[in-house]
């Protein structure tokens, strides 16, 4: 079904792909499916996790608590969900939203060059970790 927005037809909203953000301390942000939702739907998945403590910028700013997790379809590597807790994740979730909108795989997210040192490296590292390919540990 299409919705009429400002005179243009738009696609129906996919609520699984809407980013969620809580600017509490620590910040929490996510998009897509959780591990439990994948299990409930019978979707085989893989996941990669990367801790803020291993990110250079997080160490520099003294905000090393937290992590990012990328969940992908086990067979196709399609990103099913991204979940994070830590500093600035309510801003960083936008990158995951763009990636999911463009149907990026975890390999593509991980292969994307990010400036160093930045907090955005956490998402790239979590994506690489899906296949055990983290750069930092």
N, C-alpha and C positions, 0 to 999 in steps of 0.2 A: 504494500500500500504506500502511496506517496502522500506527502504532506505539502500543503501550500504555504510557503514562507515568502513573504514580500513579492508575491506574484510569480515566483519560480517554483517549479516542482522540485522537491528534495527527496532523497532516499529516506526510508524509515530509519529511525535511530536504533543502532545496535547497542543496547545497554551494557553488553559485555565489554564493549570497547570504549566506555566512557571513563576518563581518568577521575580518580578520587584522591582528595588531598585533605589532610588535617594539619593545620599549622601549630599544633601543640608542641610541647617540648618533651621528648624528641618528636620531630615531624614524622608523619606517616603518609605514604602515597602509594597508590596502586592503580593498575589498569588490567583488565582481562580476568581470566580465570585463576582461581586458587588451585592448589594441589587437590584439596578435597572436592572441589567442583569437577576437576578432571576425572577423579576416581568415580564420583557419582554418575558422570556421563559416560563412563567406560572408555575414556581417552587415555591411551598409553602416552606417557610424557617423560621428559628428562628435565633436569633443572641444574642451574648453575648459581652458585652463591659466592659473593665477594664481600669481605668485611671492609668497613671504612678504615679500620686500623692499618690496613695494608696500602692505603691511598696516600700519596705524598702530600697533597693539598690538605686532606683531613688532618694529617699529622701537624702540618705547619700552622693551621688555625686552631689546633687543640680540640678538634671535634671528631674523635676516633671511634665513638660508639655508633653502632648501626651496621647495616648491610644492605645489599641489593640482591634480589633473586630474580632470575629469568626462567620462565617455564616454557618449554617448547613441545610440540608434537614429536613423539619419538621417531616416527617414520619420515616426516616431511620437514622437520626443523622449523616449522611455522611457529612464530611466537604466539603463545596462548595467554601469557600473563607476565606482568612485571610488578614486583612488590618491593618496597624499600622503607627503611626506617633510618633516620639520621638527619644530619644537618642539610638543609637546602633541598631535600628530596621533593618537596612540594613544587619546586621549580624544575627539578630534573625529570619529573615524570612526563613532562611535555615531549622530551626526546623519545620516550617509549611510545607515546601516543602517535607521534608522527611515524615512527617505525612500523607500528601495527597498522596504521592507515595505509601505508605503502606496501604492506605484506612483506616486510623485511624478515629474513631468517636470523637466527642467532649468529650464524657465521658472518652475515653481512653487517650486523650491528657490531660485532667484535672486530671486524676488519676496518671499521670506520676510524680514521685518525682523529684523535682529540688532542687539544693542546695539553701540554704537561708543565707543571702540575695543576690539575683541575679536579674538581669533584665529579665532573662528567665521566671521568675515566672509570668510575665505579660501575656504571652500567655496561660499558664496553668489556670490562674484566668479568663481570657476571655472565655476560653473553658468551665470552670465550670459555668460561668455566663449564658451560653446558657440555662441552666435549673435552674437558680436562686441559684446556689450552691457556690458562691464566699466564699473563706476563709477570705480574707481581705476586708475591705471596705473603 
